[in-house]
Amino acid sequence: MTLLTLHAVRLLGFAETQAVAARFSQDPGLVESQLIDAGVNGFVSHSTFAGASGWSLSSLGRIENERLLADELDHAGARDAVLAVHDNFAEVNTGVVGACSAIQLQSPADEGAVDVLIGALASWRLLEPQLSVLLPRFEGYSGRLLGALKHAVQDTAWLTATDRDSFHRVWFELHEDLIATLGIQRG
């Protein structure tokens, strides 16, 4: 089982093989084989719910994912860098959570809340290179967040929707990536 395949399942929560492979630009055939093996080992399960099928991480898979992430972090010597980035992220995260809640509660999107998201992206764009040089899997979040904001000009659902790569969804995934990498709990 490779780190990227198991970690993609964790970050996506529930996803079909193609989405798991696409998350870290892996070969879908290889990922499918890895997922089947992971299922045999009890790390993931494949299920269908409400007409959608996908893979999800088991509690045993979460433990294995955390072990692999800890090995990666130690091998890269990146713990201090990730901790520093997480501390900066946490300061911005409170504003993003509040802004997304405000957007979800009113229509059209509140301009002040959108400004908070734009500021959060600006902050993350300074932090992402610090991690990407040590852990390349962190590359791309800035582009995804920017893409969501660009789409939101025409359709504000791109700010908080759960059915697309919205700003809120990408930010949530980024937060999960950081805390999983550090082996800490959300909160």
LINBELGI-V824350 format. One line per field, one symbol per residue. ss: DSSP state (h for helix, s for strand, l for the rest). phi: phi as a letter, one per 40 degrees, with the letter a starting at -180 (. if undefined). psi: psi as a letter, one per 40 degrees, with the letter a starting at -180 (. if undefined). A space follows every 10 residues. Layout:
ss = ???
phi = ???
psi = ???
//
This chain:
ss = llhhhhhhhh hhllslhhhh hhhllllhhh hhhhhhhhhh lllssssssl lsssssslhh hhhhhhhhhh hhhhhhllhh hhhhhhhhhh hhhhhhhhhh hhhhhlllll hhhhhhhhhh hhhhhhhhhh hhlllhhhll hhhhhhhhhh hhllllhhhh llllllhhhh hhhhhhhhhh hhlllll
phi = .cdccccccc ccgaacdccc ccdbfbcdcc cdcccccccc cgcbbbabaf gbbacbcccc cccccccccc ccccccgbdc cccccccccd ccddccdccc cccccbbccc dccccccccc cdcccccdcc ccccbdccch cdccccdccc ccccaccccb cbcaccdccc cccdcccccc ccgbcch
psi = hidddddddd dddhiidddd dddffihddd dddddddddd eediihihhf ehiiiihidd dddddddddd dddddefedd dddddddddd dddddddddd ddddeihihh dddddddddd dddddddddd ddddgdeeie dddddddddd deddhedede ieeifidddd dddddddddd defiii.
//
